[in-house]
Amino acid sequence: MLRPAAQRLRGLALRGCRLSVCGREGEEKPPLSAETKWKDRAETVIIGGGCVGVSLAYHLAKAGMKDVVLLEKSELTAGSTWHAAGLTTYFHPGINLKKIHYDSIKLYEKLEEETGQVVGFHQPGSIRLATTPVRVDEFKYQMTRTGWHATEQYIIEPEKIQEMFPLLNMNKILAGLYNPGDGHIDPYSLTMALAAGARKYGALLKYPAPVTSLKLRSDGTWDVETPQGSMRANRIVNAAGFWAREVGKMIGLEHPLIAVQHQYVVTSTIPEVKALKRELPVIRDLEGSFYLRQERDGLLFGPYESQEKMKLQDSWVTNGVPPGFGKELFESDLDRIMKYVEAAMETVPVLEKADIINIVNGPITYSPDILPMVGPYQGVRNYWVAMGFGYGIIHAGGIGKYLSDWILHGEPPFDLIELDPNRYGKWTTTQYTEAKARESYGLNNAVGYPKEERFAGRPTQRVSGLYQILESKCSMGFHSGWEQPHWFYKPGQDTQYRPSFRRTNWFEPVGSEYKQVMQRVGVIDLSPFGKFNIKGQDSIRLLDRLFANVIPKVGFTNISHMLTPKGQVYAELTVSHQCPGEFLLITGSGSELHDLRWIEEEAVKGGYDVEIKNITDELGVLGVAGPQARKVLQKLTSEDLSDDVFKFLQTKSLKVSNIPVTAIRISYTGELGWELYHRREDSAALYDVVMNAGQEEGIDNFGTYAMNALRLEKAFRAWGSEMNCDTNPLEAGLEYFVKLNKPADFIGKQALKQIKAKGLKRRLVCLTLATDDVDPEGNESIWYNGKVVGNTTSGSYSYSIQKSLAFAYVPVELSDVGQQVEVELLGKNYPAVIIQEPLVLTEPTRNRLQKKDGKDKI
C-alpha cells in the first residue's frame, strides 16, 4: 500500500523537460567576442564545456597560460552539469580526494566576489547518519583518517543531530558524521561564474563548436577540426563528459566510461520546512542509500538504487550518444526508486504529506570504480583527460586547479594516483566497465572497509598461469586486472570474505604463512608486477637521467627511484642490467602504466635512442622465499645458487627443471629468496616442479598479506604508502638509494640538494603499539600532547613480537628512537613508541653479520 506521497509520485512523469530546480532560466549569452573570435594556435584546447572543463580553463588562464581555448559542442553546462543536484562536501573516504574537495569548496566560497557572478552557494553543513554499530565503526575509522587534514569533521550524538535537523525520525539513529561547511551550489551558476573568470583572464570559450576530428602530428602537437575551422594545439584535454568516449574514439581509444541514469525528487513548499529559522544540513542516510537537502522551502532527495534496480545507458556505449542530446532528461522511473522513497519518508516523515513538483532523471558518467580519470594518457603524446566524473560539481574546482598545476609545472601537485587514467588497460573491456559501473553505483553508500574487495567483472582476461591452480585455495585480491592471492586457507577454516575494521578470519592464516616463510620456505605469485624491457644505444644515459641511484653493473639489480623536478618520489622500481645496455625494470602492479608513461615521455623529450617495451602480460613471476629456498631450488638447476656464487641482488638467466627463467636474488619478504621471471605459459609447470621439489622442506603458499607483514618488520618502504608524490626520498629514509654525487643530472637532483640544505621538517619512523583487536592500516592520526602531529603510512600486526607495527611521518623533533606518541584507531588513542628499525634484520644482513662474527672469533 503506497503512502499518499508515493501515490503522488507515481502519477508524475517527466519527458525531456528542462530543469528549473534553482530558478535557472535560459542560457547565459556570451560576449560577442566569444562568438566571433577564432584562434589558429592554442597552447591548450579543452574539449567540453561542463563545470570540469570550464574550471580547467579558468585555472589555466588565471595562472597565466596564454592561448587557452575551450570548445563546447552545444552550450555550456549541457550534458550532466545542468541537471546535477549540486552537492558539495569536504568528506571523502579516501585520503587524496579530500584535498580536491577542500580546494573546490574554498574556491566556491570566493568565486562570486571574484567574478561578480552569483553562484548560489549554501553551506548549512552535512550529516551522515549511522543506524548500525558497524557504521559507527566506519565513522571512527574515517575520523582518524581526517584528523591530519585541514577539513573539519566531528562525530555527533543523536541529541545534536535532532537539534540541527528537527524533522528527522530519530528512532534508529546512533550517531552522525558532521562536516561544517558542506552544502550545495547551483551547478549552472557555478559554471557561468567560472566561465566569466576564464574570460576575464584571457581564455577563449567557443560554442557551439563540436570537435569533428583530432590528428596527432609528428612533433606532438594536435590538429583540432571543428565546423568553424581548424586549430593547432600543443595539448588537448578531453573533458567531454558522457561524450568523452566519442572523443577518445577519434584517436583510436576506447575509454572505459558509461552513462548511468540518476534520479532525484524535488518537493513543493513543506510548511514545517518553511517554518525553520535556518537552513537544514544536508542529510545522507547511508543504510537508506539516499541524500536529502533543503530546496527553498521544500526538500530534494536522491537515491542510489541497488545493482539490480539501477539502469545503465548501455545503448550509448554500443551506438554512441544520440546526436543533439544535451539538455534533455530521461523519462522518470518511479518503480526503480520506490523502495528509497519509502525509506526517505520513514527518515523524514514530513515527506509523506509533501507534493512533488519535479523528478529529474539524467545521465551521469561513471568509470568502473566510480572515480574520475584525470591526467596525461600513456601512449598518446600531449593527450590529457578529465572525465568519468560521477560527482563533477564537488570535484570541478579542485580538479581544475590540480590539472592546471600539473600542466604548468610538469608534475602533479600531490599524489592522486587513484585517479590516474592509466589505472585501466587493454584488459578493461566494455563488459567489465558495465559490470563494475553497476556495482559501483549500487554500492555507493556501502560500508567502506579496509582491504575492501568488490567482485563484479572478475576475473578479467588478465589472470596468471596459476589462477586455476590457486583460486580454490585462497582469497584473491584484485590488482590492475590481475587476480593475486591475499591469503590461503586450510581445510576447516572459514573461507568467506569477511571485511571488518577489526581482526577478522584471515588473521590466524596469515600468521601461519608468516611462520612458513620465516621458518621453512614459501611460494608466492608475483605475476601482477609491471615489467618493462629497455634497450638501445642510449639506454644507460636515459636511465641515468631518470633514476636517482647509479646504474647497476651487468648481471646485477638495484632499487631505484624516479623523482619529480621538485624532488618528490614519482616511482620506485627494481632495475636489472641483464646484458650490456639491456635492462629489465620492475614496478608494482598499480603503477605499471603510470611509470611507463613517465619513462616514455622523458625518452621522447630527450631524444634518446632507445626501445621501450611493456612485457607485463608476457611474463609470469614466481617468488620463492625462506631459509630453505636455496635448498629447494638447487634441486632443480645446475646453476650454483650458493651465497658466494649467486650473490644478493644478482640476476642470472638459467633453467629450472628445463624451464627458462630470469632469476633475481631478491625478496620483498627480506628473507633468502629469488624472483623467477618466466614465460606466462610456463607458470603452472614451474609452480608444480618447485612445489614438488620442496615437499621434504615443508614448502607451502603464502599471499600478499603475509608479505606485507614481513616487509614491515624489515622496514621496507612501499611506494604509494611510505613514498609518493607527496614525499621526498630524504624524509622517507631512502638516502641509501639516492646518489647526489653521481655525475648524471638526474631529474630532481637540484631540488633534492636544496631540500637537503634546508633540512627536513618531518621524518618517517617505525613504531610499535599494543592494541586489542585492531591494527593500523595507514593514514591514521598520530597524537602528541593532545594534538595531531602526523600520520601513519602503513601498518600490520607483527607476528614476531605480537604487537602492532606501523610506519609514520612525525616532526623531526619527535623522531628519536624511544619517543612516545599515540595512534588513533577506531576512536581510541593507543600508546606507541618509536623503535630502531628494522624490527627484524634482513637475511643478507644477518648473513653478513654472521660471517663477520665468525671472522672475529677466528
Residue pairs with C-beta under 8 A, 6 or more apart in sequence:
2 10
2 338
3 342
3 345
3 352
4 352
4 353
5 341
5 345
5 351
5 352
5 353
5 354
5 356
6 338
6 341
6 342
6 345
8 355
8 356
9 265
9 334
9 338
9 341
9 356
9 359
10 334
12 332
12 334
12 356
12 359
13 331
13 332
13 359
14 329
14 331
14 332
14 358
14 359
14 360
14 361
15 329
15 331
16 328
16 329
17 329
17 358
18 327
19 82
19 83
19 329
19 358
19 360
19 362
20 358
21 266
21 295
21 300
21 358
21 360
22 86
22 120
22 186
22 188
22 189
22 295
24 82
24 186
24 188
24 189
27 75
27 76
28 76
28 192
28 195
30 195
30 205
30 207
31 199
34 199
34 204
34 205
34 206
37 204
37 206
38 206
38 228
38 229
38 231
39 67
39 69
39 204
39 231
40 229
40 230
40 231
40 232
41 67
41 231
41 232
41 233
42 67
42 68
42 69
42 224
42 231
42 232
42 233
42 234
43 65
43 66
43 67
43 68
43 233
43 234
43 235
44 60
44 65
44 67
44 68
44 69
44 233
44 234
44 235
44 236
44 237
44 407
45 69
45 70
45 71
45 222
45 224
45 231
45 233
45 235
45 236
45 237
46 53
46 56
46 57
46 68
46 69
46 70
46 71
46 236
46 237
46 239
47 53
47 70
47 71
47 211
47 224
47 236
47 237
47 238
47 239
47 240
47 247
48 70
48 71
48 72
48 79
48 238
48 239
48 240
48 241
48 243
48 244
48 247
49 70
49 71
49 72
49 73
49 75
49 76
49 77
49 78
49 191
49 195
49 205
49 207
50 76
50 77
50 78
50 79
50 80
50 81
50 191
50 239
50 241
50 392
50 396
51 77
51 81
51 187
51 190
51 191
51 194
51 392
51 393
51 396
52 239
52 241
52 386
52 389
52 392
52 395
52 396
52 399
52 400
53 70
53 72
53 237
53 239
53 240
53 386
54 70
54 76
54 191
54 194
54 195
54 198
54 205
54 396
54 400
55 194
55 396
55 397
55 399
55 400
55 401
56 237
56 239
56 386
56 399
56 400
56 403
56 404
57 68
57 70
57 194
57 195
57 198
57 203
57 205
57 400
58 194
58 195
58 197
58 198
58 201
58 203
58 400
59 400
59 401
59 403
59 404
60 68
60 203
60 404
60 407
60 408
61 68
61 197
61 198
61 201
61 202
61 203
62 197
62 198
62 201
63 404
63 405
63 408
64 408
65 404
65 407
65 408
66 202
68 198
68 202
68 203
68 204
69 203
69 204
69 206
69 231
69 233
70 198
70 203
70 204
70 205
70 206
71 206
71 207
71 209
71 210
71 211
71 224
71 226
72 78
72 205
72 206
72 207
72 208
72 209
73 207
73 208
73 209
73 210
73 211
73 240
73 243
73 326
74 207
74 208
74 210
74 324
74 326
74 327
75 207
75 208
75 326
75 327
76 191
76 192
76 195
76 205
76 207
77 187
77 188
77 191
77 192
77 327
78 326
78 327
79 241
79 242
79 243
79 326
79 363
80 241
80 242
80 362
80 363
80 364
80 365
80 389
80 392
81 187
81 188
81 191
81 241
81 392
81 393
82 187
82 188
82 327
83 327
83 329
83 360
83 362
84 187
84 362
84 364
84 392
84 393
85 184
85 264
85 291
85 293
85 300
85 302
85 360
86 184
86 185
86 186
86 187
86 190
86 393
87 126
87 182
87 183
87 184
87 282
87 291
87 293
87 391
87 393
87 394
88 101
88 104
88 105
88 108
88 121
88 123
88 182
88 183
88 184
88 185
88 393
88 394
89 101
89 126
89 179
89 182
89 282
89 394
90 98
90 101
90 102
90 105
90 151
90 152
90 153
90 179
90 181
90 182
91 98
91 101
91 126
91 128
91 142
91 151
91 153
91 177
91 179
91 182
92 98
92 100
92 101
93 142
93 145
93 448
94 418
95 145
95 149
95 779
96 414
96 415
96 416
96 417
96 418
97 371
97 395
97 416
97 418
97 419
98 146
98 149
98 151
99 149
99 398
99 414
100 394
100 395
100 398
100 399
100 402
100 416
101 151
101 394
101 395
101 398
102 149
102 150
102 151
102 398
103 397
103 398
103 401
103 402
104 394
104 395
104 396
104 397
104 398
104 399
105 181
105 182
105 394
105 397
106 397
107 397
107 398
107 401
108 119
108 121
108 185
108 190
108 397
109 121
109 123
111 117
111 119
111 121
111 190
111 193
111 194
111 197
112 118
112 119
112 121
112 193
114 197
115 193
115 194
115 196
115 197
115 200
116 196
117 189
117 192
117 193
117 196
118 189
118 193
119 185
119 186
119 189
119 190
119 193
120 185
120 186
120 189
120 190
121 183
121 184
121 185
121 186
121 190
122 183
122 184
122 185
122 279
122 294
123 180
123 181
123 182
123 183
124 182
124 183
124 278
124 279
124 280
124 281
124 282
124 294
125 164
125 178
125 179
125 180
125 181
125 182
125 183
125 281
125 282
126 178
126 179
126 182
126 183
126 281
126 282
126 283
126 284
127 156
127 161
127 164
127 165
127 176
127 177
127 178
127 281
127 282
127 283
127 284
128 139
128 176
128 177
128 178
128 284
128 286
129 161
129 173
129 176
129 283
129 284
129 285
129 286
129 287
129 347
130 136
130 138
130 139
130 173
130 174
130 175
130 176
130 177
130 286
131 172
131 173
131 174
131 285
131 286
131 287
132 174
132 287
133 174
134 447
134 501
135 174
135 175
135 286
135 287
135 447
136 174
136 175
137 501
137 826
138 447
138 448
138 449
138 501
139 155
139 175
139 177
140 155
140 501
140 826
140 827
141 450
141 501
141 826
142 153
142 177
142 448
143 153
143 155
143 177
143 824
143 827
144 779
144 780
144 781
144 824
144 825
144 826
144 827
145 779
145 780
145 781
146 153
147 781
147 788
147 824
148 781
148 782
148 788
148 790
148 791
151 179
152 179
152 180
152 181
153 177
153 178
153 179
154 177
154 178
155 175
155 176
155 177
155 178
155 827
156 164
156 175
156 176
156 177
156 178
157 175
157 176
158 170
158 173
158 174
158 175
158 176
160 176
160 178
161 168
161 170
161 173
161 176
162 168
162 170
164 178
164 280
164 281
165 280
165 281
165 283
166 276
167 272
167 273
167 280
167 348
167 349
167 350
168 283
168 347
168 348
169 346
169 347
169 348
169 349
178 281
182 281
182 282
183 282
183 293
184 282
184 293
185 393
187 393
190 393
190 396
194 396
194 400
195 205
198 205
199 205
206 226
206 228
209 226
209 227
209 228
210 226
210 227
211 224
211 225
211 226
211 247
211 250
212 225
212 226
212 227
213 223
213 224
213 225
213 250
214 222
214 223
214 224
214 225
214 236
214 247
214 250
214 251
215 222
215 223
215 225
216 222
216 251
216 380
216 381
216 382
216 383
217 223
220 234
220 381
220 382
220 604
221 232
221 233
221 234
221 382
222 232
222 233
222 234
222 235
222 236
222 382
222 383
223 230
223 231
223 232
224 230
224 231
224 232
224 233
224 236
234 382
235 382
235 383
235 384
235 407
236 382
236 383
236 384
237 384
237 385
237 386
237 403
238 244
238 247
238 248
238 255
238 383
238 384
238 385
238 386
238 387
239 385
239 386
239 387
240 246
240 247
240 387
241 365
241 387
241 389
241 392
242 257
242 259
242 313
242 316
242 321
242 363
242 364
242 365
243 321
244 255
244 257
244 365
244 385
244 387
244 388
245 254
245 255
245 257
245 316
245 317
245 320
246 320
246 321
248 254
248 255
251 380
251 383
253 377
253 380
254 430
255 373
255 385
255 387
255 388
256 367
256 368
256 424
256 428
256 430
256 432
256 433
257 365
257 366
257 367
257 373
257 387
257 388
257 433
258 312
258 313
258 314
258 316
258 317
258 365
258 366
258 433
258 434
258 437
259 312
259 313
259 316
259 321
259 363
259 364
259 365
259 366
260 310
260 311
260 312
260 313
260 363
260 364
260 365
260 366
260 390
260 437
260 441
261 310
261 311
261 312
261 313
261 330
261 333
261 361
261 362
261 363
262 302
262 304
262 361
262 362
262 363
262 364
263 302
263 303
263 332
263 333
263 336
263 337
263 359
263 360
263 361
264 300
264 301
264 302
264 303
264 359
264 360
265 300
265 301
265 302
265 337
265 341
265 356
265 358
265 359
265 360
266 295
266 298
266 299
266 300
266 356
266 357
266 358
266 359
266 360
267 295
267 298
267 299
267 300
267 351
267 354
267 355
267 356
267 357
268 298
268 354
268 355
268 356
268 357
269 296
269 297
269 298
270 297
270 298
270 299
270 350
270 351
270 353
270 354
272 350
273 280
273 294
273 297
273 298
273 299
273 350
274 297
279 294
280 293
280 294
282 291
282 292
282 293
283 291
283 292
283 293
283 347
283 348
284 290
284 291
284 292
284 445
285 291
285 292
285 343
285 344
285 347
286 445
286 447
287 445
288 303
288 340
288 343
288 344
288 346
288 347
289 303
289 304
289 305
289 306
289 340
289 343
289 444
289 445
290 301
290 302
290 303
290 304
290 340
290 343
290 344
291 301
291 302
292 299
292 300
292 301
292 302
292 344
292 347
292 348
293 299
293 300
293 301
294 300
298 354
298 357
299 348
299 350
299 351
299 354
301 344
301 348
301 351
303 337
303 340
303 341
303 343
303 344
304 310
304 340
304 441
304 442
304 444
304 445
305 336
305 337
305 339
305 340
305 441
305 442
306 442
307 438
307 439
307 441
307 442
307 443
307 456
308 442
309 336
309 337
309 339
309 442
310 336
310 438
310 441
310 442
311 333
311 336
312 434
312 437
312 438
313 330
313 363
314 434
316 322
316 363
317 430
317 433
317 434
329 360
329 361
329 362
330 361
330 362
330 363
331 361
332 359
332 360
332 361
333 361
334 341
334 359
344 351
345 351
345 352
364 389
364 390
364 392
365 387
365 388
365 389
365 390
366 388
366 390
366 437
366 440
366 441
367 373
367 387
367 388
367 390
367 424
367 433
367 437
368 424
368 428
368 432
368 433
368 436
368 437
368 440
368 457
369 436
369 440
370 390
370 437
370 440
370 441
370 444
371 388
371 418
371 419
372 386
372 387
372 388
372 389
372 390
372 392
372 395
372 399
372 419
373 385
373 386
373 387
373 388
373 419
373 420
373 421
373 423
373 424
374 385
374 386
374 399
374 402
374 403
374 416
374 419
374 420
374 421
375 384
375 385
375 403
375 406
375 412
375 416
375 419
375 420
375 421
375 422
376 382
376 383
376 384
376 406
376 421
376 597
376 601
377 383
377 384
377 385
377 421
377 422
377 597
378 421
378 422
378 593
378 594
378 596
378 597
378 600
379 597
379 600
381 601
381 604
384 403
384 407
385 421
386 399
386 403
387 421
389 395
389 396
389 399
390 440
390 441
402 412
402 413
402 414
402 416
405 412
405 413
406 412
406 413
409 565
409 566
410 564
410 565
411 564
411 565
411 566
411 568
411 570
411 725
412 564
412 725
414 725
414 726
415 720
415 724
415 725
415 726
417 423
417 590
417 591
417 594
417 720
417 724
417 725
420 593
420 594
422 592
422 593
422 594
422 596
422 597
423 480
423 590
423 593
423 594
425 462
425 480
425 481
425 592
425 593
427 460
427 461
427 462
427 481
428 460
428 481
429 460
429 461
431 457
432 457
432 460
433 457
435 456
435 457
436 454
436 456
436 457
438 456
439 454
439 455
439 456
439 457
440 454
443 454
447 499
449 499
449 500
449 501
450 499
450 501
450 777
451 486
451 499
451 777
452 499
453 477
453 478
453 497
453 499
454 478
458 478
458 483
459 467
459 483
460 481
460 482
461 481
462 480
462 481
462 482
462 617
463 482
463 483
464 482
464 483
464 484
464 525
464 527
464 528
464 620
464 680
464 683
465 527
465 620
465 680
465 681
465 682
465 683
465 684
465 687
466 525
466 527
466 620
466 683
466 684
466 687
467 483
468 684
469 684
469 687
470 476
470 485
470 525
470 701
471 483
473 485
473 488
473 489
473 701
474 485
474 486
474 487
474 488
474 489
474 701
474 703
475 485
475 486
475 487
475 488
475 489
475 495
475 497
475 506
475 703
476 483
476 484
476 485
476 486
477 483
477 484
477 485
477 486
477 704
478 484
479 528
479 589
479 590
480 528
480 589
480 590
480 592
482 527
482 528
482 589
484 525
484 527
484 528
484 589
484 703
484 704
485 524
485 525
485 701
485 703
485 704
486 506
486 703
486 704
486 705
487 506
487 509
487 510
487 513
487 703
487 705
487 706
488 509
488 513
488 700
488 701
488 702
488 703
489 495
489 509
490 509
490 512
493 505
493 508
493 509
494 505
496 505
498 504
498 505
501 774
501 826
502 773
502 774
502 826
503 773
503 774
503 775
503 797
506 705
507 797
510 703
510 705
510 706
510 709
510 799
511 797
511 799
513 522
513 700
513 701
513 702
513 703
513 705
513 706
514 702
514 706
514 709
514 710
514 799
515 799
516 522
516 626
516 698
516 700
516 702
516 706
517 625
517 626
517 669
517 671
517 702
517 706
517 710
518 626
518 627
518 671
518 710
518 800
519 626
519 627
520 626
520 627
520 628
520 697
520 698
520 699
520 700
521 624
521 625
521 626
521 627
521 628
521 629
521 631
521 632
521 694
521 697
521 698
521 699
522 624
522 625
522 626
522 669
522 699
522 700
522 701
522 702
522 706
523 622
523 623
523 624
523 687
523 690
523 691
523 694
523 699
523 700
523 701
523 702
524 622
524 623
524 625
524 701
524 702
524 703
524 704
524 707
525 620
525 621
525 622
525 623
525 683
525 687
526 621
526 622
526 623
526 675
527 619
527 620
527 621
527 680
527 683
528 589
529 586
529 587
529 588
529 589
529 616
529 621
530 586
530 587
530 588
530 589
530 591
530 592
530 593
530 595
530 596
530 614
530 616
531 584
531 585
531 586
531 614
531 615
531 616
531 618
531 619
531 621
531 677
532 584
532 585
532 587
532 595
532 596
532 599
532 612
532 613
532 614
532 615
532 616
533 582
533 583
533 584
533 585
533 611
533 612
533 613
533 615
534 542
534 543
534 582
534 583
534 585
534 599
534 610
534 611
534 612
534 613
535 581
535 582
535 583
535 610
535 611
536 581
536 608
536 609
536 610
536 611
537 581
537 609
537 610
538 608
538 609
538 610
539 581
539 582
539 583
539 608
539 610
540 551
540 581
541 608
541 744
542 599
542 602
542 603
542 606
542 608
542 610
543 551
543 560
543 575
543 583
544 550
544 551
544 742
544 744
544 746
545 602
545 606
545 744
545 745
545 746
545 747
546 562
546 598
546 599
546 602
546 746
546 747
547 560
547 561
547 562
547 573
547 575
547 746
548 560
548 561
548 562
548 563
548 729
548 737
548 738
548 739
548 740
548 746
548 748
548 749
548 752
549 558
549 559
549 560
549 561
549 575
549 737
549 738
549 739
550 558
550 739
550 742
551 575
551 577
552 558
552 575
552 576
552 577
552 649
553 577
554 577
554 578
554 579
554 580
555 577
555 578
555 650
555 651
555 652
556 576
556 577
556 649
556 650
556 651
557 574
557 575
557 576
557 577
557 649
557 650
557 651
557 664
557 666
558 574
558 575
558 649
558 737
559 572
559 573
559 574
559 575
559 737
560 572
560 573
560 574
560 575
560 737
561 569
561 570
561 571
561 572
561 573
561 723
561 729
561 734
561 737
561 738
562 569
562 570
562 571
562 572
562 573
562 595
562 598
562 599
562 747
563 569
563 570
563 728
563 729
563 746
563 747
563 748
563 749
563 751
563 752
564 570
564 725
564 747
564 748
565 747
565 748
565 751
566 748
566 751
567 728
567 729
567 748
567 751
567 752
567 754
567 755
568 724
568 725
568 726
568 727
568 728
568 748
569 719
569 723
569 724
569 725
569 727
569 728
569 729
569 732
569 734
570 595
570 598
570 725
571 587
571 591
571 594
571 595
571 598
571 719
572 587
572 588
572 717
572 719
572 723
573 585
573 586
573 587
573 595
574 585
574 586
574 664
574 666
575 583
575 584
575 585
576 583
576 584
576 585
576 586
576 651
576 662
576 664
577 583
577 651
578 584
578 651
578 653
578 662
584 651
584 662
584 677
585 595
585 599
587 595
587 719
588 719
588 720
590 720
591 719
591 720
592 614
592 616
593 614
596 612
596 614
599 612
600 612
602 608
602 747
603 610
603 612
617 680
618 679
618 680
619 677
619 678
619 679
619 680
620 677
620 678
620 679
620 680
620 682
620 683
620 686
621 675
621 676
621 677
621 678
622 675
622 676
622 678
622 683
622 686
622 687
622 690
623 667
623 668
623 669
623 673
623 674
623 675
623 676
624 632
624 633
624 673
624 674
624 676
624 690
625 667
625 669
625 671
625 672
625 673
625 674
626 669
626 671
626 672
626 673
627 671
627 672
627 843
628 694
628 697
628 698
628 699
629 671
629 672
629 673
629 674
630 641
630 642
630 672
631 697
632 690
632 693
632 694
632 697
632 699
633 641
633 656
633 674
633 690
633 693
634 641
635 693
636 656
636 657
636 689
636 690
636 693
637 654
637 655
637 656
637 657
638 654
638 655
639 646
639 652
639 654
639 655
639 663
640 646
643 847
646 652
646 663
646 665
647 665
648 665
648 666
648 844
649 664
649 665
649 666
650 664
650 665
651 662
651 663
651 664
651 665
652 662
652 663
653 660
653 661
653 662
653 663
654 660
654 661
654 663
655 661
656 663
656 676
656 686
656 689
656 690
657 685
657 686
657 689
657 693
659 678
659 682
659 685
659 686
659 689
660 678
660 679
660 682
661 676
661 677
661 678
661 686
662 676
662 677
662 678
663 674
663 675
663 676
663 677
664 674
664 675
664 677
665 673
665 674
666 673
666 674
666 675
667 673
667 674
667 675
667 843
668 707
668 710
668 711
668 716
669 707
669 710
669 711
669 714
670 710
670 711
670 713
670 714
670 716
670 838
670 840
670 842
670 843
671 710
671 842
671 843
672 843
673 843
676 686
678 686
690 699
691 699
693 699
708 718
708 794
708 796
709 796
709 797
709 798
709 799
711 718
712 794
712 795
712 796
712 798
712 805
712 806
712 807
712 839
713 798
713 800
713 805
713 838
713 839
713 840
714 838
714 839
714 840
714 841
714 842
715 733
715 766
715 807
715 837
715 838
715 839
717 723
717 732
717 733
717 734
717 764
717 807
718 794
721 778
721 793
721 794
721 807
722 732
722 733
722 764
722 793
722 794
722 807
723 729
723 732
723 734
727 764
727 809
728 752
728 755
729 735
729 737
729 738
729 752
730 738
730 752
730 755
730 756
730 760
731 760
731 761
731 762
731 763
731 764
731 809
732 764
733 763
733 764
738 752
740 749
740 752
740 753
740 756
759 812
760 812
761 811
761 812
762 790
762 809
762 810
762 811
762 812
762 815
763 809
763 810
763 811
763 812
763 815
764 793
764 807
764 808
764 809
765 807
765 808
765 809
765 810
765 815
765 819
765 834
765 837
766 805
766 806
766 807
766 808
766 834
766 835
766 837
766 838
766 839
767 805
767 806
767 807
767 808
767 821
767 823
767 832
767 833
767 834
767 835
768 798
768 801
768 803
768 804
768 805
768 806
768 832
768 833
768 835
768 839
769 776
769 803
769 804
769 806
769 823
769 830
769 831
769 832
769 833
770 803
770 804
770 830
770 831
771 803
771 804
771 825
771 830
774 825
774 826
775 795
775 796
775 797
775 804
775 825
776 792
776 794
776 795
776 796
776 804
776 805
776 806
776 823
776 825
777 792
777 794
777 795
778 792
778 793
778 794
778 795
778 806
778 807
779 791
779 792
779 793
780 791
780 792
780 795
780 806
780 823
780 824
780 825
781 788
781 790
781 791
781 823
781 824
782 788
782 789
782 790
782 791
782 792
782 808
782 809
782 810
782 821
782 822
782 823
782 824
782 832
783 789
783 821
783 822
783 823
783 824
783 829
784 810
784 814
784 821
784 822
789 810
789 811
789 814
789 821
790 808
790 809
790 810
790 811
790 814
790 821
791 808
791 809
792 806
792 807
792 808
792 823
793 806
793 807
793 808
793 809
794 806
794 807
795 804
795 805
795 806
795 807
796 804
796 805
796 806
797 803
797 804
797 805
798 804
798 805
798 839
800 839
800 840
801 839
804 830
805 839
806 823
806 832
808 821
808 823
810 819
810 821
810 834
814 821
815 834
816 834
817 834
817 835
817 836
818 833
818 834
819 833
819 834
820 831
820 832
820 833
820 834
821 832
821 833
821 834
822 829
822 830
822 831
822 832
823 829
823 830
823 832
824 830
841 849
